[in-house]
Amino acid sequence: MDKKLKIRIKPDGTIEAETLGIKGQACTNYIKILEEMLDAKTMESTYTSEFYEHEQVTIAQEQNKQILNPK
C-alpha cells in the first residue's frame, strides 16, 4: 500500500487526519507537519492497527566477486 494522508474538514471547522500505509511510530512524524500545514493544533490522537505493526525494510547488498587466476 502507498503511504497516504487522509484529511477531512468538517462543517464545524474541525479537522480530522489519518495516515494510511504508514506503519509503526513513523505516523507520529506527520503530526507536526499537519499542524503547520493546516494551521491547527492536535487535540486528540488515536492509533490504528498499523501503529502497532512494524514496517518491513529490504536492504540489498551487492557482492563483488573476484576470480583469481593462478599462474
N, CA, C and O atoms as a DFTB+ gen file, in Angstrom:
284 C
 N C O
     1  1       0.842      -1.180       0.000
     2  2       0.000       0.000       0.000
     3  2       0.888       1.246       0.000
     4  3       1.915       1.290       0.678
     5  1       0.484       2.234      -0.755
     6  2       1.198       3.502      -0.759
     7  2       0.954       4.243       0.548
     8  3      -0.051       4.025       1.225
     9  1       1.883       5.116       0.887
    10  2       1.724       5.936       2.086
    11  2       0.872       7.143       1.727
    12  3       1.159       7.849       0.760
    13  1      -0.191       7.381       2.518
    14  2      -1.125       8.466       2.232
    15  2      -1.567       9.153       3.513
    16  3      -1.534       8.562       4.593
    17  1      -1.978      10.399       3.382
    18  2      -2.617      11.149       4.462
    19  2      -4.031      11.474       4.007
    20  3      -4.234      12.009       2.918
    21  1      -4.996      11.151       4.839
    22  2      -6.395      11.432       4.536
    23  2      -6.836      12.541       5.470
    24  3      -6.798      12.376       6.689
    25  1      -7.254      13.669       4.915
    26  2      -7.632      14.836       5.716
    27  2      -9.100      15.165       5.458
    28  3      -9.526      15.277       4.309
    29  1      -9.876      15.320       6.547
    30  2     -11.288      15.683       6.452
    31  2     -11.499      17.001       7.205
    32  3     -11.070      17.152       8.349
    33  1     -12.152      17.930       6.556
    34  2     -12.520      19.185       7.215
    35  2     -14.039      19.164       7.363
    36  3     -14.772      19.185       6.374
    37  1     -14.491      19.123       8.591
    38  2     -15.922      19.035       8.880
    39  2     -16.574      20.412       8.780
    40  3     -15.888      21.432       8.846
    41  1     -17.899      20.442       8.622
    42  2     -18.611      21.727       8.514
    43  2     -18.368      22.676       9.695
    44  3     -18.427      23.894       9.527
    45  1     -18.095      22.128      10.888
    46  2     -17.844      22.989      12.054
    47  2     -16.400      23.473      12.124
    48  3     -16.018      24.163      13.069
    49  1     -15.583      23.105      11.108
    50  2     -14.191      23.544      11.066
    51  2     -13.215      22.571      11.696
    52  3     -12.002      22.759      11.599
    53  1     -13.726      21.536      12.337
    54  2     -12.872      20.507      12.928
    55  2     -12.159      19.747      11.807
    56  3     -12.756      19.425      10.780
    57  1     -10.898      19.474      12.018
    58  2     -10.096      18.761      11.022
    59  2      -9.722      17.395      11.574
    60  3      -9.248      17.278      12.704
    61  1      -9.938      16.371      10.773
    62  2      -9.510      15.018      11.131
    63  2      -8.486      14.572      10.100
    64  3      -8.669      14.783       8.901
    65  1      -7.413      13.957      10.567
    66  2      -6.374      13.457       9.664
    67  2      -6.071      12.015      10.028
    68  3      -6.096      11.634      11.199
    69  1      -5.787      11.227       9.016
    70  2      -5.492       9.815       9.218
    71  2      -4.357       9.418       8.281
    72  3      -4.345       9.797       7.110
    73  1      -3.415       8.660       8.802
    74  2      -2.349       8.142       7.951
    75  2      -2.745       6.753       7.478
    76  3      -3.342       5.976       8.223
    77  1      -2.410       6.455       6.250
    78  2      -2.706       5.153       5.665
    79  2      -1.426       4.585       5.081
    80  3      -0.713       5.270       4.348
    81  1      -1.136       3.339       5.403
    82  2       0.054       2.692       4.860
    83  2       1.349       3.080       5.549
    84  3       2.432       2.755       5.061
    85  1       1.252       3.770       6.677
    86  2       2.441       4.179       7.431
    87  2       2.443       3.381       8.725
    88  3       1.611       3.605       9.604
    89  1       3.367       2.464       8.834
    90  2       3.378       1.537       9.961
    91  2       4.270       2.019      11.098
    92  3       5.237       2.750      10.883
    93  1       3.926       1.596      12.307
    94  2       4.730       1.921      13.477
    95  2       4.615       3.377      13.873
    96  3       3.682       4.075      13.477
    97  1       5.573       3.820      14.657
    98  2       5.550       5.189      15.180
    99  2       5.872       6.240      14.132
   100  3       5.800       7.433      14.424
   101  1       6.225       5.831      12.916
   102  2       6.525       6.789      11.852
   103  2       5.326       7.700      11.570
   104  3       5.499       8.833      11.120
   105  1       4.123       7.212      11.830
   106  2       2.933       8.032      11.575
   107  2       2.927       9.290      12.436
   108  3       2.400      10.322      12.021
   109  1       3.505       9.211      13.622
   110  2       3.509      10.377      14.514
   111  2       4.414      11.493      14.004
   112  3       4.289      12.637      14.441
   113  1       5.318      11.176      13.090
   114  2       6.178      12.199      12.494
   115  2       5.373      13.205      11.679
   116  3       5.832      14.322      11.436
   117  1       4.185      12.814      11.262
   118  2       3.365      13.673      10.414
   119  2       2.499      14.642      11.207
   120  3       1.905      15.549      10.624
   121  1       2.413      14.472      12.516
   122  2       1.564      15.346      13.330
   123  2       2.023      16.802      13.207
   124  3       1.215      17.682      12.910
   125  1       3.297      17.057      13.430
   126  2       3.816      18.440      13.368
   127  2       3.638      19.024      11.966
   128  3       3.286      20.194      11.815
   129  1       3.882      18.209      10.953
   130  2       3.722      18.670       9.565
   131  2       2.273      19.079       9.313
   132  3       2.009      20.133       8.735
   133  1       1.344      18.242       9.749
   134  2      -0.072      18.550       9.553
   135  2      -0.496      19.791      10.338
   136  3      -1.261      20.612       9.833
   137  1      -0.005      19.930      11.566
   138  2      -0.341      21.116      12.356
   139  2       0.117      22.387      11.648
   140  3      -0.623      23.368      11.588
   141  1       1.321      22.369      11.121
   142  2       1.840      23.551      10.423
   143  2       1.099      23.794       9.113
   144  3       0.750      24.929       8.790
   145  1       0.864      22.725       8.363
   146  2       0.221      22.840       7.061
   147  2      -1.224      23.337       7.199
   148  3      -1.690      24.128       6.379
   149  1      -1.925      22.874       8.230
   150  2      -3.331      23.207       8.412
   151  2      -3.548      24.352       9.396
   152  3      -4.687      24.742       9.653
   153  1      -2.457      24.894       9.949
   154  2      -2.537      25.936      10.970
   155  2      -3.498      25.494      12.077
   156  3      -4.449      26.194      12.425
   157  1      -3.208      24.297      12.618
   158  2      -4.083      23.681      13.615
   159  2      -3.254      23.105      14.749
   160  3      -2.030      23.009      14.659
   161  1      -3.943      22.722      15.820
   162  2      -3.291      22.093      16.965
   163  2      -3.990      20.761      17.238
   164  3      -5.217      20.677      17.200
   165  1      -3.211      19.737      17.510
   166  2      -3.760      18.423      17.791
   167  2      -4.451      18.436      19.147
   168  3      -3.869      18.838      20.155
   169  1      -5.687      17.995      19.153
   170  2      -6.463      17.939      20.391
   171  2      -6.556      16.511      20.913
   172  3      -6.667      16.299      22.120
   173  1      -6.512      15.533      20.018
   174  2      -6.654      14.139      20.408
   175  2      -6.026      13.271      19.328
   176  3      -6.132      13.567      18.138
   177  1      -5.373      12.200      19.754
   178  2      -4.791      11.247      18.810
   179  2      -5.239       9.843      19.179
   180  3      -5.264       9.479      20.355
   181  1      -5.585       9.075      18.194
   182  2      -5.859       7.662      18.380
   183  2      -5.036       6.910      17.346
   184  3      -4.687       7.464      16.304
   185  1      -4.732       5.672      17.625
   186  2      -3.863       4.905      16.743
   187  2      -4.623       3.765      16.080
   188  3      -5.446       3.097      16.706
   189  1      -4.332       3.558      14.805
   190  2      -4.915       2.442      14.065
   191  2      -4.067       1.206      14.314
   192  3      -3.037       1.277      14.984
   193  1      -4.494       0.090      13.783
   194  2      -3.730      -1.149      13.949
   195  2      -2.353      -1.046      13.299
   196  3      -1.428      -1.746      13.711
   197  1      -2.200      -0.176      12.279
   198  2      -0.898      -0.006      11.618
   199  2       0.160       0.558      12.566
   200  3       1.352       0.321      12.369
   201  1      -0.258       1.299      13.587
   202  2       0.681       1.850      14.550
   203  2       1.436       0.731      15.274
   204  3       2.602       0.891      15.635
   205  1       0.770      -0.382      15.477
   206  2       1.356      -1.498      16.216
   207  2       2.092      -2.494      15.313
   208  3       2.594      -3.514      15.786
   209  1       2.153      -2.192      14.014
   210  2       2.874      -3.043      13.074
   211  2       4.274      -2.472      12.850
   212  3       4.548      -1.309      13.145
   213  1       5.138      -3.313      12.326
   214  2       6.488      -2.877      12.005
   215  2       6.621      -2.787      10.502
   216  3       6.154      -3.655       9.765
   217  1       7.268      -1.720      10.059
   218  2       7.491      -1.564       8.625
   219  2       8.646      -2.459       8.212
   220  3       9.692      -2.493       8.861
   221  1       8.439      -3.170       7.139
   222  2       9.478      -4.071       6.646
   223  2      10.392      -3.300       5.698
   224  3       9.938      -2.666       4.746
   225  1      11.671      -3.370       5.980
   226  2      12.671      -2.693       5.162
   227  2      13.548      -3.748       4.515
   228  3      14.057      -4.648       5.183
   229  1      13.716      -3.629       3.217
   230  2      14.556      -4.572       2.493
   231  2      15.854      -3.881       2.109
   232  3      15.850      -2.802       1.518
   233  1      16.947      -4.512       2.450
   234  2      18.270      -3.970       2.123
   235  2      18.947      -4.937       1.171
   236  3      19.104      -6.121       1.469
   237  1      19.338      -4.419       0.036
   238  2      20.032      -5.256      -0.940
   239  2      21.531      -5.010      -0.821
   240  3      21.979      -3.867      -0.724
   241  1      22.280      -6.071      -0.829
   242  2      23.725      -5.963      -0.716
   243  2      24.343      -6.560      -1.972
   244  3      24.039      -7.686      -2.364
   245  1      25.207      -5.785      -2.584
   246  2      25.875      -6.247      -3.781
   247  2      27.247      -6.775      -3.382
   248  3      27.995      -6.121      -2.655
   249  1      27.553      -7.942      -3.859
   250  2      28.845      -8.530      -3.544
   251  2      29.733      -8.490      -4.771
   252  3      29.311      -8.811      -5.882
   253  1      30.961      -8.092      -4.546
   254  2      31.952      -8.113      -5.616
   255  2      32.705      -9.427      -5.540
   256  3      33.332      -9.740      -4.528
   257  1      32.639     -10.177      -6.600
   258  2      33.350     -11.446      -6.633
   259  2      34.556     -11.309      -7.562
   260  3      34.456     -10.822      -8.688
   261  1      35.654     -11.741      -7.060
   262  2      36.875     -11.692      -7.860
   263  2      37.326     -13.137      -8.106
   264  3      37.419     -13.958      -7.193
   265  1      37.586     -13.386      -9.326
   266  2      38.088     -14.711      -9.683
   267  2      39.591     -14.585      -9.879
   268  3      40.072     -13.824     -10.718
   269  1      40.301     -15.343      -9.090
   270  2      41.765     -15.305      -9.172
   271  2      42.240     -16.397     -10.127
   272  3      41.842     -17.556     -10.008
   273  1      43.071     -16.024     -11.048
   274  2      43.660     -16.974     -11.982
   275  2      45.080     -17.284     -11.512
   276  3      45.981     -16.458     -11.661
   277  1      45.279     -18.462     -10.949
   278  2      46.619     -18.811     -10.507
   279  2      47.561     -18.938     -11.719
   280  3      47.150     -19.416     -12.776
   281  1      48.807     -18.515     -11.564
   282  2      49.776     -18.600     -12.662
   283  2      50.624     -19.810     -12.525
   284  3      51.497     -20.049     -13.359
